[in-house]
Amino acid sequence: MNTEDIRNVRAVILAGGKGTRLRPLTAVFPKPLVPLGNKAIIEILLQRLAQAGFVDVTISTGYLAELIKAVCSDGSRFGLQIDYVGEDEPLGTAGPLSLLSNLTDPVIVMNGDLLTTLNFAEMIRYHCEQQADLTVGVFPREVKIDFGVVDSGQSGEFVGFREKPTFHFDVSMGVNVIGAGALKHVLPAQRLDMPDLVLKVHQTGGKVACFRQACRWLDIGRLDDYALAQEEFERDEKAYLNH
């Protein structure tokens, strides 16, 4: 898939959540408008999409939708064409796709609070090469347990002891490429979260691929995470603003 093909892929940004874990910040504006430097997170995301070659973007809104529309407008200042769909009732992280009538095959869907250097175009190319129905962007994370972990058998006998072990996982980045074979599971006006869609595709024999890339990614879900994102963005702003 070349740059011209990327121009024909629609990007969908999920911006309808209330961001309750980021309160009190999100009591006055939605999470995608939380600022990093002098920009809202969603502005950084839109800039990266434009630089990657995307043109058409749909933003799914809910909570404080008018504020998101006021900031993003029609997308012209980013070099994009932005339209909007609104959720009357929360539809989850996959359900809003049922509101769109102009989806492409594939479509890239992402959370509106992403701070990442992930190459979205490369992820779509990988999805097409794998002939996948759905591709999940994954990122390696370490989880350190600040306790001594005791391993024991079913009858209670001691098996082993690990002092403050570190576990390694691949976590979802909140970026997914979805093809027609997966979209058929998204039903009108029915709530559906992305993990459930991934499982539906897998359980019905569809192909789910995982895309890994050496990039930066931060989950801005809690106030502590947001503080870390502010520090990271201030330290190397160019990495996130220049594709």
Protein Blocks (a to p, Z undefined) as FASTA:
>chain_A
ZZklmmmpccdddfkbgolmlpcklmmbcfklpcehjbcfklmmmmmmmmnopabdcddd
fehklmmmmmnmnolmnopacdddddfbagbjmlmmmmpckbccddddddfkbccfbdfk
lmmmmmmmnopabdcdddddddddfbdcddddfkopafbdcehiaddddddehiacddfk
lmmmpcghiacdfklmmmmmmmnopacddddddddddddfbfklmmmmmmmmmmmmmlmm
pZZ
